[in-house]
């Protein structure tokens, strides 16, 4: 497979991974509270809340845009050709997988546990 096709596939799949929480949230959207916790302190207390729509749509799409902007910036870096070794896609995927953090996925996990019991 040529590099250009592989790169396009990587960008597509990694962006889908960033947007995957939207699909999960839509499954349980009616069960989500109107105000969702967006940040927790070390003791598990919510620091601030956001409306449900912001949590479900704005956060994942913002993360996807940041992800795409990062790829674009790295690909257009004039110093990129001077580096001794290019970072391969498997290293970039590890950054993408870290986007939906535990605190972001916590409401989904809690709802799934509640639905299973």
Rosetta blueprint (number, residue, H / E / L):
1 X L
2 X L
3 X H
4 X H
5 X H
6 X H
7 X H
8 X H
9 X H
10 X H
11 X H
12 X H
13 X H
14 X H
15 X H
16 X H
17 X H
18 X H
19 X H
20 X H
21 X H
22 X H
23 X H
24 X H
25 X H
26 X H
27 X H
28 X L
29 X H
30 X H
31 X H
32 X L
33 X L
34 X L
35 X E
36 X E
37 X E
38 X E
39 X E
40 X E
41 X L
42 X L
43 X L
44 X L
45 X L
46 X E
47 X E
48 X E
49 X E
50 X E
51 X E
52 X H
53 X H
54 X H
55 X H
56 X H
57 X H
58 X H
59 X H
60 X H
61 X H
62 X H
63 X H
64 X H
65 X H
66 X H
67 X H
68 X H
69 X H
70 X H
71 X H
72 X H
73 X H
74 X H
75 X H
76 X L
77 X L
78 X L
79 X L
80 X H
81 X H
82 X H
83 X L
84 X L
85 X L
86 X L
87 X L
88 X L
89 X H
90 X H
91 X H
92 X H
93 X H
94 X H
95 X H
96 X H
97 X H
98 X L
99 X L
100 X L
101 X L
102 X H
103 X H
104 X H
105 X H
106 X H
107 X H
108 X H
109 X H
110 X H
111 X H
112 X H
113 X H
114 X H
115 X H
116 X H
117 X L
